Amino acid sequence: MKADRRLKRIPVIVLTGSEAEEEIERAYDLHANCYIVKPSTLDGFVDVVRGIAAFWLGVARIPRGGGEWGAGE
């Protein structure tokens, strides 16, 4: 995905059950924007998903259009 000029700016969030250091390193080597280990409870999972949404949809700023991403290609 990050190699495709049309998709490379889309944030990539890895949400996984693995806490293995080699998996974390691999995700960032492949240009993930964050690596999150899933909580073991449903309430914890819901809180994490809400936090992800709050950050990426409310706090972070990403390109809206024009340029390579969102250009209607």
N, C-alpha and C positions, 0 to 999 in steps of 0.2 A: 504494500500500500504506500509506504513512504517513498518508494522508487517511482511511483506514478505522479507526474507533475500536477495532475488534476486533483489528486487525493492527498498529497503529502502534508497539507496543512490541517487536515482533519485530526483532532486530538485522538490519540489511541490510549485507552485505559485498559490495563490488564487487571481483570478481577478473577482471582484464582484461589484455590485452596492450598497451593504450595508456598511454603516459606523457604524453599531451598535457595541458597545464595546463588548457585549457578543459573537457576531460572530467572532470578531477579536481574542478574548481570546480563543474561541473554535478552531479556525484554528491553532493557535500556540500550543494549548494543544494537537492537533492531529499531531504535528510536521511539519506543513507547514514551508517552508523556507522564505516566505514573503507573505504579504497580501496587495493587491493593490486595491483601489477603482477606478472603471472605471470613466474616465472623461466624461462629458456630451456632448462633441463635438467629431465629427469624427477626426478632426485634433489632438485633445488632446489624443484620443484613439490611433491613429497611433504613436504619439510621445511616449506614454507609452510602446507600443509593441516594438518599436525600442529600447527603453531604456532597456527593459527586455532582448531582444536579445543581445544587446551590452554587458550587464553585464554578463549574463549566458554563452554566447558563446565567449566572448572576454576577460573579466576580471577575472571572477571566474575560479577556477581550480577544476575540479571534476575527480574522477577516470575514466580512459579510458577503462580499461580492467583488466583481471585477478581478483583475489579476488572473491568477491561474485557477483558484478555487471559487466556485460560484459563478463562473463566466458563462454558464449555460452550455457547456460542451457536452 
